[in-house]
Amino acid sequence: VYTAGPGEFWVTGNYKGEFAGMPFTGHAVDGYDPIKKKYVSLWCDSMAPFPMMFEGTADEKGTVTLTCKCPLPE
């Protein structure tokens, strides 16, 4: 479920369900960074002990593509 805010710059997402038969929750904060001139997203969930930070751009059709470099478990 996504909702507008905080402010006029961001949308927040809250996810709840199951993954691999286990309870799963996640939270996202998405928006546009005018300094970087990129779309940005922060994702945290109940299975990863670190935040995932995404950024990307939109093509001429308006499709946004985000990429993330995330640490891998050892």
Secondary structure as UniProt FT lines:
FT   STRAND          2..4
FT   TURN            7..9
FT   STRAND          10..19
FT   TURN            20..21
FT   STRAND          22..33
FT   TURN            34..37
FT   STRAND          38..45
FT   TURN            46..47
FT   STRAND          52..58
FT   TURN            60..61
FT   STRAND          64..68
//
